[in-house]
Amino acid sequence: MPLNPNLAAVFPPPVMEARRWVAETAFPPDRPLLNFSQAAPVAPPPEALRRAMAEAVADDPEMHLYGPVLGDTPLREAIAQRWSVHYGGQIDAGEVAITSGCNQAFCAAVTALCGPGDAVMVPVPWYFNHKMWLDMSGIGSVLIPCDAAMLPDIEAARAAMTPAVKAILLITPNNPTGAEYPPALMEAFYDLAREHGAGLIVDETYRDFHSGQGAPHALFAREDWREHLVHLYSFSKVFRLTGHRVGAIVTGAGRLAQIEKFLDTVTICPSRVGQFGALYGLRNLGQWVAEERDEILSRGRALRAAFAEHLPDWRILGAGAYFAWVEPPFPIASDRLARRLVAEQSVLTLPGTMFAPTAAEGRDWGGERALRIAFANADAAGLETLATRLAAFRP
């Protein structure tokens, strides 16, 4: 039977692989599983949002019909208005598209920017679903390293730039490292993209949990942002709408006209119920989001404190929003270490090998030494338990 070789060559979905480790393991009653693998809320949306969505499903016939390919107008208008204020720019509703999650937003953006023989510049460690889409689409990946603070190396990017690169990808706060990229670095990458006629894809899925106040960058204040910037966002984390798949793209209207072709072919329209939930959240849940942000930031501080007390030899290379990127003090490859932590300490993390090439592929990218810890679903007590279990591990 024929099989697309690009698809066949893509690595298996990492979270599904990690779930298989769990399925193969019997956990003792006094040491239940601690799951630090997935970057998604495990609690449902707040009750007010759930009730509003339920009423819309019951009472509004439009919830069950096809909607506009680029999304419902009220939600696009709300995003345009909020983003304009937040980023100090001028955004029109016609420059906003709603997608079925932020993963689809990325796929649509790459499809609009790249064709056969083109490439996207990707910092390492990468977000695995981004790399999977590039590989299965036959789009090249020009990999660039991060520095000791887990910030993409702008000089390495400048040296690696070629005419094939049609887009540069940045994720901030970063998945998997948690690093928050400084505004000056964002500006430098924007200038690099503009200099070479490329697009800058900025994925801000975790923007609402940024530790800084105000806008994380001023790219929308650039006069030519419509030509070069493709901004991606997700409502999955901020309003706990993961199962409803609601994301967004903000870019120039001309590029959105091309993206519309992709979205019409793949999903026809995003979930009407999910869009209703996102709009309700924007209009009514500002204080709730502020409290959620404070709690996530406090969990980041608790993780650092627990590591300082129990794991002084472990290095936290990056931590922010939902994630910490850590290096254990012993020379065990991270894929083997992650499996052993499940079996021996009932702790599920993801190995750095899921976010980077292996050293066998020609360069040491650091993935074999690191683990990603998705800590946002754990309270302070849970993070303390995590640290004590990791401290009990014997290589």
C-alpha positions in Angstrom: 0.0 0.0 0.0 1.4 3.5 -0.9 2.5 5.6 2.0 3.7 9.3 2.0 7.4 9.0 2.9 7.4 12.4 4.6 4.7 11.3 6.9 6.2 7.9 7.6 9.5 9.5 8.6 7.9 11.8 11.2 8.5 10.7 14.8 5.5 9.4 16.7 3.4 11.9 18.8 5.4 12.4 21.9 2.5 12.7 24.4 1.0 9.5 23.1 4.3 7.8 23.5 4.5 9.0 27.1 1.0 7.7 27.8 2.1 4.3 26.6 4.9 4.3 29.3 2.2 5.0 31.9 0.0 2.2 30.5 2.8 -0.3 30.8 3.6 0.6 34.4 1.9 -0.5 37.7 2.1 2.2 40.3 2.2 1.3 44.0 -0.7 2.6 46.1 1.6 4.7 48.2 3.3 6.3 45.2 0.7 7.3 42.6 1.7 8.8 39.3 2.7 12.5 39.2 2.0 13.6 35.6 4.2 16.5 34.5 4.1 15.7 30.8 1.4 17.7 29.2 1.0 21.4 28.8 -2.8 21.6 29.1 -5.3 22.4 31.9 -6.8 19.4 33.5 -9.7 21.4 35.1 -12.8 22.5 33.1 -13.6 26.1 32.3 -15.0 28.2 35.1 -18.7 27.5 35.9 -20.0 30.8 34.5 -18.4 30.0 31.1 -19.7 26.4 31.1 -23.2 27.6 31.9 -23.1 30.2 29.2 -21.9 27.7 26.6 -24.5 25.2 27.6 -27.3 27.8 27.2 -25.9 28.8 23.8 -25.9 25.2 22.7 -29.5 24.8 23.9 -31.0 28.1 22.7 -29.0 29.4 19.7 -29.5 27.5 16.5 -26.4 29.2 15.0 -24.2 27.1 17.3 -25.0 24.1 15.1 -24.5 25.5 11.7 -21.5 26.3 9.5 -20.0 29.7 10.2 -17.6 31.9 8.3 -14.3 30.2 7.3 -12.2 32.8 9.0 -14.4 32.8 12.1 -17.4 34.6 13.6 -17.2 38.4 13.2 -17.9 39.3 16.9 -14.9 37.3 18.1 -12.6 38.6 15.3 -13.7 42.2 16.2 -13.0 41.6 19.9 -9.5 40.2 19.2 -8.7 43.1 16.9 -9.8 45.6 19.6 -8.0 43.9 22.5 -4.8 43.2 20.6 -4.7 46.8 19.4 -4.9 48.1 22.9 -2.5 45.6 24.4 0.2 45.9 21.8 -0.1 49.6 21.0 -0.9 48.9 17.3 -3.8 49.2 14.9 -5.4 45.9 14.0 -8.6 45.5 12.0 -11.0 42.6 12.3 -10.2 41.7 8.7 -6.7 41.0 9.8 -7.8 38.3 12.3 -8.7 34.7 11.6 -10.1 32.1 14.1 -8.6 28.6 13.8 -9.3 25.2 15.3 -6.6 25.6 17.9 -3.2 27.1 17.7 -1.6 24.1 16.1 -3.9 24.6 13.1 -2.9 28.3 13.1 0.7 27.3 12.8 -0.1 24.8 10.0 -2.1 27.5 8.1 0.7 30.1 8.5 3.4 27.8 7.2 1.2 26.7 4.3 0.7 30.4 3.4 4.3 31.2 3.6 6.2 28.2 2.3 6.2 25.9 -0.7 8.3 23.0 -1.9 12.0 23.7 -1.3 11.3 26.4 1.2 12.3 26.3 4.9 11.4 27.7 8.3 14.1 28.8 10.8 13.4 27.0 14.1 15.1 27.5 17.5 16.1 24.3 19.3 14.6 23.0 21.5 11.5 23.0 19.3 7.8 22.4 20.1 7.4 18.9 18.6 4.1 19.5 16.8 5.7 22.4 14.9 8.6 20.1 13.8 6.2 17.3 12.9 4.2 19.6 10.6 7.2 20.9 8.8 8.6 17.4 8.3 5.4 15.8 7.1 4.8 18.8 4.7 8.2 18.5 3.2 9.2 22.0 4.4 12.8 22.3 5.5 13.9 23.2 9.1 16.9 25.5 9.5 17.8 24.8 13.1 19.5 27.5 15.3 20.7 27.1 18.9 19.7 28.9 22.1 22.1 30.4 24.5 22.5 29.6 28.2 19.4 31.5 29.1 17.5 29.5 26.4 17.1 32.5 24.2 17.5 32.0 20.4 20.9 33.0 19.2 20.3 36.0 16.8 23.9 35.8 15.4 23.6 32.1 14.7 20.3 32.9 13.0 21.9 35.6 10.9 24.7 33.3 9.8 22.2 30.5 8.9 19.8 32.7 6.9 19.4 31.6 3.3 17.0 32.4 0.4 15.1 29.2 1.2 14.1 30.5 4.6 10.6 32.0 4.2 9.8 32.3 7.9 11.4 32.5 11.3 9.5 30.9 14.2 9.5 32.2 17.8 7.5 30.9 20.7 7.3 33.1 23.8 6.8 32.3 26.6 8.5 29.2 25.2 7.3 25.7 24.9 9.3 23.7 26.0 11.7 25.9 28.0 9.5 28.5 29.6 11.9 31.2 28.5 10.4 34.7 27.9 12.0 36.5 25.0 13.0 40.1 25.7 11.4 42.8 23.4 14.8 43.7 22.0 15.4 40.1 20.8 12.0 40.0 19.2 12.8 43.3 17.4 16.1 41.9 16.2 14.4 38.8 14.7 11.8 40.9 13.1 14.5 43.0 11.4 16.3 39.9 10.3 13.1 38.5 8.7 12.3 41.8 7.1 15.8 42.2 5.7 15.5 38.8 3.9 11.9 39.2 2.8 10.7 36.5 5.2 7.8 36.2 7.7 8.2 36.2 11.4 5.8 33.7 13.1 5.3 34.5 16.7 3.4 31.9 18.8 2.1 33.4 22.0 0.0 30.5 23.2 1.1 31.2 26.8 1.1 35.0 26.6 -1.5 35.3 29.4 1.0 33.7 31.9 3.9 36.0 31.0 5.6 37.3 34.2 6.0 40.9 32.9 3.4 43.6 32.9 2.0 45.1 29.7 2.8 44.0 26.1 5.7 41.5 25.7 6.8 43.3 22.5 6.0 46.2 20.2 5.9 44.4 16.9 2.4 45.5 16.1 3.6 49.1 16.3 5.8 48.6 13.3 4.3 50.3 10.2 5.0 47.3 8.1 3.9 44.5 10.5 1.2 43.3 8.1 3.9 42.4 5.6 6.1 40.4 7.9 4.4 39.4 11.2 2.2 36.3 11.6 0.9 36.3 15.2 -0.5 33.0 16.7 -2.6 32.7 19.8 -4.6 30.1 21.7 -7.7 30.2 23.9 -7.1 26.7 25.1 -5.0 27.6 28.1 -6.4 30.9 29.2 -10.0 29.8 29.3 -9.4 26.0 29.6 -11.0 25.4 26.2 -8.6 22.7 25.1 -11.3 20.4 23.8 -13.1 23.1 21.9 -10.1 23.9 19.7 -10.0 27.7 19.4 -6.9 29.6 18.2 -6.3 32.7 16.2 -4.0 34.2 13.6 -3.3 37.9 13.2 -1.6 39.0 10.0 -2.1 41.1 6.8 -5.5 40.7 5.1 -3.8 39.6 1.8 -2.1 36.7 3.6 -5.3 35.9 5.4 -7.0 35.5 2.0 -4.6 32.7 1.2 -5.0 31.2 4.7 -8.7 31.1 4.1 -8.2 28.6 1.3 -6.3 26.3 3.7 -8.9 26.6 6.5 -11.9 26.1 4.1 -10.3 22.9 2.9 -9.3 21.5 6.3 -12.2 22.4 8.7 -14.6 24.7 6.8 -15.1 26.7 9.9 -13.9 26.7 13.6 -16.2 25.4 16.3 -19.1 27.8 16.8 -19.4 26.7 20.5 -15.7 27.2 21.1 -15.8 30.6 19.5 -18.8 31.6 21.7 -16.8 30.5 24.8 -13.7 32.5 23.7 -15.8 35.6 23.2 -17.6 35.2 26.5 -14.2 34.8 28.2 -12.8 38.0 26.6 -15.9 39.9 27.7 -16.4 38.6 31.2 -13.4 36.7 32.7 -10.7 39.4 33.0 -10.5 39.1 36.8 -10.6 35.3 36.7 -7.7 35.3 34.2 -5.7 37.7 36.4 -6.1 35.3 39.3 -5.2 32.3 37.2 -2.0 34.1 36.0 -1.1 34.9 39.6 -1.5 31.2 40.6 0.6 30.0 37.6 3.4 32.4 38.5 3.3 31.3 42.1 3.7 27.7 41.0 6.7 28.7 39.0 8.2 30.2 42.2 7.3 27.1 44.2 9.1 24.9 41.7 12.2 27.0 41.9 12.1 26.9 45.7 11.5 23.1 45.8 14.5 22.5 43.5 16.7 24.8 45.5 15.9 22.9 48.7 15.9 19.3 47.4 17.7 19.3 44.1 20.6 21.8 44.3 22.6 19.9 41.7 19.9 20.0 39.1 20.0 23.0 36.8 16.9 25.0 35.8 17.9 26.3 32.4 14.5 27.9 31.8 11.2 28.3 33.7 8.1 30.3 32.9 4.4 30.1 32.1 3.7 26.3 32.1 7.2 24.9 31.8 10.6 24.2 33.3 13.6 22.9 31.2 16.0 21.2 33.6 19.3 19.3 33.5 19.8 16.5 36.0 23.4 16.1 37.4 24.0 12.6 36.1 24.9 11.4 32.6 21.9 9.4 31.7 20.3 10.1 28.3 17.0 11.9 28.8 14.9 9.4 27.0 16.1 6.6 29.2 15.9 8.8 32.3 12.3 9.7 31.6 11.3 6.0 31.3 13.1 5.2 34.6 11.5 8.0 36.4 8.1 6.6 35.5 9.0 3.1 36.7 11.1 4.0 39.7 9.6 7.3 41.0 6.1 7.4 39.4 7.0 10.7 37.8 6.1 11.4 34.2 8.1 14.1 32.4 9.1 14.4 28.7 12.7 13.9 27.7 14.6 16.6 25.8 15.1 14.1 22.9 11.4 14.8 22.0 12.3 18.5 21.4 15.7 18.3 19.7 17.8 16.2 17.3 20.0 13.6 18.9 23.7 14.0 19.1 23.9 11.1 16.6 22.5 13.5 14.0 25.7 15.5 13.9 25.6 18.0 16.8 24.9 18.1 20.5 21.7 20.2 20.9 21.3 19.5 24.6 18.1 17.4 24.3 19.8 14.3 25.7 20.6 16.1 28.9 17.3 17.8 29.6 13.8 17.1 30.8 10.7 19.2 30.2 8.5 19.6 33.3 5.0 20.9 32.7 4.3 22.2 36.2 1.2 24.4 35.8 -1.3 21.7 37.0 0.6 21.1 40.3 0.1 23.1 43.4 3.0 23.9 45.9 2.5 20.6 47.7 2.6 18.6 44.5 5.8 20.4 43.4 7.4 19.6 46.7 6.5 15.9 46.2 8.0 16.1 42.7 11.3 17.4 44.1 11.5 14.8 46.8 10.9 12.0 44.4 13.5 13.3 42.0 15.9 13.6 44.9 15.2 10.0 45.8 16.2 8.7 42.3 19.4 6.8 42.2 21.2 6.6 38.8 
